[in-house]
Amino acid sequence: MPIVDILERNCKLYGNDICLVEINPEIKETRRVTWKEYELIEPNPVTHYRREITWSVFNEKANRFANLLIQRGVKKDDKVAILLMNCLEWLPIYFGILKTGALAVPLNFRYASDEIEYCLNLAEVDVLVFGPEFIGRVEEIADNISKNRLLFFVGDNCPSFAEDYTSLTVNCSSQTPMIPLTDADNAAIYFSSGTTGFPKAILHNHESLMHSCKVEQNHHGQTKQDVFLCIPPLYHTGAKMHWFGSFLEGSKAVLLKGTKPEFILDAVSKEKCTIVWLLVPWAQDILDAIDRGDINLADYELAQWRLMHIGAQPVPQSLIQRWKKIFPHHQYDTNYGLSESIGPGCVHLGVENIHKVGAIGKAGYGWEVKIVDENRTTVKRGDVGELAVKGPGVMTCYYNDEAATAEVLKDGWLFTGDMAQEDEDGFIFLVDRKKDVVISGGENIYPVQIEDFLRTNDKIKDVAVIGIPDKRLGEITAAIIEIKSGCEATEEEINDYCMKLPKYKRPRKLIFADIPRNPTGKIEKPKLRKIYGGESLVAAQNRG
């Protein structure tokens, strides 16, 4: 079933129910905009604290945009890029694209102008939809990208080089365009995170998107009564595919534009959220704010919050132990996935396996997994190897890149580039990225193991371990350490703490600095290697 059919069903069954709420906590709350007002006045997304729409309005807006695209000549297998911050318009635009048979192409909101142009060309994009935060970046490349592309602007004060989305769609038909779609039809192109070099264009079909809906709902048991708090960027598979579980059940979701601990807890409290997906830094910030006394949990209504889950990166065991002490009634789950495997869930811990915190879990719903050596032969249990996954959510290919596709896809198996090992109970633990392994004097050192250890230090907020060149050993490990606000630590103190590690795992160099993470929470190790390892940008990108 093509995923757009779920939207049509939700419109018929739950048309008057609120489906999406947008909250901008940086704006003082004066009054709430209802879906009727939204439909009448199209409020500026920048000027309202809270907006909401129903399933009926969601579907109408998707149809209006789809019909606009069709009027302008967009047809099946064309590509329409989305460059928007999280907002109430984002998902109706996404589904409007899918309803035409075209491919939705979400873009990272951190891309510089040259990266935007690069991705538009790589994915052969025909239309770009962008918001006010990107006017300057798009204007820099407008002459290059507008020659054979339509540019639509979402917001007030449309720039001269684009067309106004709001004024154009309001006059378009709200009827569903009758474009036949099948599971095998192409649906979307997502870009790899860029933490391993230039982004690749990842092609998925409708079967992949539908499988992600089923996986998420199977793992976390969403019902119509649940309310999902969505904080990460919608351009990434993680946020959207976790929302797909709510979408499948017709339940409400809240788009929160802000990551401060008080913003998150306030949204959970006021909107009665039951499910929250966090990145590691946000969970750490919440716990630290509670420890400092900056947040008093008694000020919030949190009893309905039933599930906290984390993905997109290795999760420190110590973090979840701290979390469960403060929120003992919470179910917890870890989700592992890649954009190449339609985001989260190809491996997951499961809420019933809290005793295995630290593992990413076992094969997810409808997935197979194995761990292989350099010859792609399955290793014996306990040995470290590369994790491979297989299932209906595996990408079709890297778009226009046969060589890169052949490197990671074989016989339906996706070779992830993540090093892992399986314990005696069949649970999988991530060891590190294949390209992040440090080889020092012939010894393989897995940075994640060192990072997990260092995060058990109460003074350390975040840490990244990288390899830097060494004349004698080839590489040595360097730990970049971010200390918690209000704490102090010395090199001697951290080195003493590391005496608990085997000698070969002890960092050879300590650097106190902030840890850069991308919008999905992944540590930007190429950037760190460039800064501290003395590598050129090209060398850093080639390495990973």
N, C-alpha and C positions, 0 to 999 in steps of 0.2 A: 504494500500500500504506500503510495507517495505521501510524504509527510504533510502536504497541504490539505489532505483529506481530513486530518485530525482537526485542523482549524475550522473547516466547514462543519464538522460534527459538533465541536464546542460551541460554535455560533448557534446552531439549531437547539442544542440541549440546554445551554447555559447563557443564552444571549444577553440577559440583563445582569449577570453576575460580574463583579469586578475581577478582571484578570491581571492587570498590571498597574502598579503604583510606582511613581517616580518621586524620590525624596532628595532634595538638595539642602542638606543641613547647614550649608554656609549662608543660606538666605534666611532671614528672620521670618518665623511663621506668623502670618497675618490671618489668612483664611485658606481653606482648602478648596481646590478647583474640582468640581464634580465632572463626571463624564459628559453630562448634558452641556455644561458650560464649555468644556473642552471642544465639543463638536461644534458649538456655535461661534466661539471667539478665537479658536486656535491659539491659546496663550503662548507667549514667548517662553520657551523652556528655561531661559536664564533667570526669569523674574519671579518664579513661583516656588515656594517651599515644597509643595506637594501637588502632584497631578495624578489622575487615575483614568483608566478607560475600561469598558466592558468588553466581553468577547465579541459582541455585535459590532462595536465601534472598531475593534482590532481588525475584524474581518473586512469591514467596509473600507478601512484605510488601506489594507493590503490590496483589495480589489481596485481601488481608485488608482493606486500607483501602478499596478499591473497594467491597467488599461491605458494609462499615460505612456508607459514604455511601449506597449503594442502600437499605439497611435504613432509613435516616433520611429517605428520600424524595428524595434527589438524583437527578436524571434528566438526560437528554441536553440539552445547551445551558445547564444551570445553570452557575454559576461558583463555583470554590473557590479562595480566596486562600491563598498560602503566605508566611508571615513568619517565616523561620528564617535563622540564620547557616548557613554551609556546615557540613554534618554528614552522617553516614551515612544519616540518615532522609530527607534532602531529596529525592533522586531517586526512591526507591520511592514516596514520597507523590505526587510529580509524576505518575509513571506510573499510580499508582492512580486519580488523578483522571481521566486520559485514558481509562482502561479503562471508566469509567462512561458515557463520551460527554459528560461535563461538560468545561468549559474550565478549565485551570490558569491561575491569575492570580498570578504571582510579584510580591512587593512588595520595594521597596528597603529594606534594613535600616537606612538612615539616616533614614527618614521619621519626623517627629515625629507625635504623636498626631493632630493635626488633618489632617495629610497622609494618614495611614493612613485616617482616616474619609472624606476626600475621594475617595481612590482606590477604596475599597470602594463608595461610592455611584456614582461615575462608571461603574465596570464592572458595577454591579448584582450584587455578590457575594452568594452565598447562605451560604457557609461560610468561616470563617477558621481556618486552622491556624497556631499561633504557638508560639514557643519561650520559654525562661526569660529571655532578654535583653530581652524585650518586655513583660513582665508589667506594669510601671509604665505604659508608654504605652497598652497596651490597656485597663488598668483605668480610665484617665482617660476613656475614651470608651465603656466597656462598656455603660452604660445606654442610650446612643444606638444602638450597633451590634448589640446582642444581641436586640433586639425581634423581628426577623424573620430572624435568622441563627443558625446553629450555631457555637459556638466550641470548638475542640479544642486542647488544650495538649500539647506534646511535651516531656517532661522529668519530673523529680521534683517532688513537692510542688505538685500541680495547684492553681491558685487557685480560689476558690469560684465565680467567675463563668464558669468554663469546665469542659469535660469532659476526662477523661484519655484521651489517644490510646492509650497503651500498654495499659491495662487493657481498653479497649473492643475494640481490634483483635485481641488475643490470642485472643479467643473467636469471631472471625469466620472464615468459611470461607476456605481458602487456594486454592479452585478459581477458575479464570478466569471472571468473569461474561460471559455470552454476549450482549454488547451489539454489534449490528452497526455497523460504522464504515466510512466511505468517505474517499477522499482529499479530497473536497469538504467534509467535516464540519469545523466549527469546532473548534479544538484549544486555543488559548491566547490570553491577552491579556497583552501586555507593556507596560510604561509607558516613555515616552520619558525620557531621562536627567534632564530638568529643568534642563539648562544653558541652555535657551532659554525659560524661563518655567515655568508650571505644566505638569506631565506630561500627556501625551495617552495614551489607552488604544489600543493597537495590536493589532488582531485578525489572527490567523493561522489557517490551516486545516492539516489533516494533510499535505497536499501540500507546504506550505511547510516543515514540520518535516523531512519525508523528503528534500526537496531539500537542506536544509542538511547532512544526513548525507552525501549523495553528493558535494556540493561539497567538504566538508572532507576526505573520504577521497581524492578525486581530486587535491586540491592537495598533500596531505602524505603520501600513500602509507602510511597506517597498515596494519599487519599484526597478526595475532594475538599476535605476540611483542613488540609495542611496549608501553611503559608511559608513560602521559600524566600529567604533573604539573599539576593544576588548582589554581590559587591564587585567581583572581578570584571574585567572588560569583556563585553559581549563579542568583540571581534575574535576572541580566542575560543577554541572548542570547549575548554573546561567549563566556563561559566554557562555557556549556552546549552551544552549537553547535560549539565546537571539540572538546568531549568526544564529540559525536555521531559523529565519525570513528572513535573508539575503540569506541564503542557498536556501530557498524555491523559492525566486525570482531570483536567479542566479546573485546577486549583489556582489560587492567587499567588503572585510573585511580587516582590518589592525590589525595585532597582535603587540601590543606595549610592549616592554620588559623594563618597567620602569614606575614609578608612580609620578615622580616629576612634579609639575605644568607646568614648561617650556617644559618638554617632551610631556605632553598631548596636550598643545596648539600648539606646533610646529607640532605635527603629524596631528592634525585637520587642520592646515593651509596648510601644504605641500601636504597632501593626499586628501584634499577637503572632509573631513569627514562630514557627515550630521547627524549621530546618535552616541551618546556617552553614554555608561552605566557606571556610577560612583558608587563607594562606598562612604559612608558618609565622612570618613577621607580625601579622595582625593578631594571631592568637597570643604570641609573646607579648605584644604591646598591651593587650587586655589584662593578662596576668600581672605584668609589671605595674600597670596603673592601679590594680587592686592592691598589690603588695605595698605600693607607696602610699596608699590611702587617698589617691586622687579620685577614685571611684568607690562609691558606697552602693553595694548591690541592693540594699534595702530600698533604694530610690527607684528601682525598676521592677516591672512585673515580668518575671522570667519563668514562671512555673510551667508555662505551656511549651517552652523550648525543649524539644525532645532529642534532637540529633545535632551534633557538631561533627562535621567531617572535613578532612584535609586532603589535598592532592597537589599535583604539579611539581613536587620536590620531595626528597627524603624528609621524613618527620622524626625529629629527635625523640627518643623514648622518654627522656626526662620532661619534655614539654607536656606530653599527654599525662604523665604521672602527676604533674602539677595541676593540670586542668581538672582531672578527676577528683582531686582533693577539694577543689573549689566548687565544681559542678558534679557532684557524685551521681545525680539522677540522669545525666546525659548519656545517651548512646553515643558511641564513637566509631568512626570508620575511616580507614585510609583508602584512597582510590589512586590507582596507578593507570596512566595511559599516555598516549602521544597523539598529536594532531594526525599522525599517519594511521592511528587506530581509532579515529573519531573521538578523541578525547578520553575522558575518564572511564574506568570500569573494566578494561580487559583483564586486569588483575585487581582484586580488592580484598581487604582484610575480612570484612563482615562484622556486623555489630555484635555477633555472638562470640567473637574471638578476641575480646579485649585483653586476654592473658597473653596474646602474641603481639602486643604493641611493639613496634620496631620493624616488623615484617610488613611487606606490601600485601601479602596474603596469598591467595590461590587464584586459579583461573576464574574469571568473572562469568556471568550468565551468557551462555552461547559461545564461550571462548575456549581455546586450547592454548597451553603454554609448554615450552621446553627450554632447557638451558644447554647450550652447545659450546664446543671448543672452536678453535680457529678453522677447523675443517668442517664445521657445522655438524659434527657428530655429537649426539647427546652425551653429556658428561655424567659420571656417577654422582649420586646424591652426596652433597657436602662440598663438591668441587666448585670452584668459581668458573663461570662461563658467561657467554652472551645470552641474554634473554630473548626468546623469539615467541611471537604470538600469532594466532590464526583464528579467524572468525569473520562473520558478515560485515564487521565494521572496518576491516582493513581497506586502506585507500586503493583506488584503481591504479594510480601511478603518480609519479612526480610529473606534472604537466610539462610537456615539451622537453623532457630530460630522460631519455631512455637509459643512458649510462648510469645515472644516479638511481633510477628505478631498479635496474638489474642488480645493483649492489645490495639492496635491502629486501627485495621481494623474490621469493623462489617457491614454487609449488604452493602458493597461497600463504606461505609463512612470511611474516614481517620480522626482520632481524633488527632489533631496536637500538643496538649500540650501547645498551646498558648492561653492565656486568652484575651478575647476581649469583646467589647460591641457594639451594633448597635444604631445609633442615630435616631432621628425622621424622617430623610430622607432616611434611609436604608443604610447609609454608616457605614462601620465597622472600629473601632479603636482598635488597639492593646493596651492591658493594660500591659501584661508581660508574660513571660514564666511561665507556671504552677508551675514548680519546683523552679522558682526564687522568687515567692511571699514570702515576709517576714511576719511572724506572730509574732507580738510584743504585748505582754499582751492581746492576744486574738483578736487583730485587724489585718485584712489583709491589708498589705501595698504593693503597686505595684511599684517597683523600676523605671520602665520606666517613670511613671508620674513625679517622682522627677528628673530623669535625663533630661527629656525634659525641665523642669523648669530651672534647673541649666545651661543648655546650652544657655539660653537667656542672661546670663551674658557675657558681651563683652570680659572679660578677660579669660573665660574658653574655652579651645579648645576641651576637651573631658571629659566625666565623666562616672563612673560606680557606681551604688549603689548596695550593697550586704547586706545580713543579717549576723551578727556575734553573737556568743553566749553571753547571758547575764543571770546571775543567777536569777535575779528578773523577767524579762520580757520574758525570753526564748530566744528572739532575739532582737537586736536593729539594726537600719540601719546605715551603714557606707558609706560615699561618698568618693570614690577615684577620685581625681580631677587632671586633667592635664591642667596646665596653658599655655596660648599661649606664644610663643617665644617673648621675649622682654617685657613681662608684669610681674607684681608682685601682689600677693594677700595674705592676712592674713586670719587666721581662723576667727578672729573677723569680718572682712569684709564680708566673705562668710556667716557667721551665721546671720549677719544683713540682708543680701540679702534674706536669707531663711525665714525671719519673714513674708514675704508675703504668705508663705505656711500655711495651717492648722497645728496646733501644732503637731499632730501625724505623719505628713509627713516630718517634719523637720529632717534632718540627725542628729543622736546623736553623730556621730564621723566623723571628716574630716581628710582625708589623702591626702597629695599632692604627686603625683607620676604619672608615665606614665601609660597609659591604654593599656594592651596587647590585640591585636585583631588577629584573625586567618586570613588566606589569603582571605577569603570571607567577611571580615569586621566585623564579629561578635565578641563581647567582650567575652574574655575567663574568664567567671566568676568562674568556678571551680578553676582556677589558682589563682584568686584573693582571693577566700575564703580560699584556702590553705595558702596563704601568710599572709593575714591579719585577718583571722577568727580563726586561731588556729586549723583548722580541719586537720585530717590526709588525705593523698591522697585518701585512700579508702572511707572515709566518704564524702569527696568532690565529688568523682565520683558517689557514691550512691545517693547523694542528687541531683545531676544534673549538 
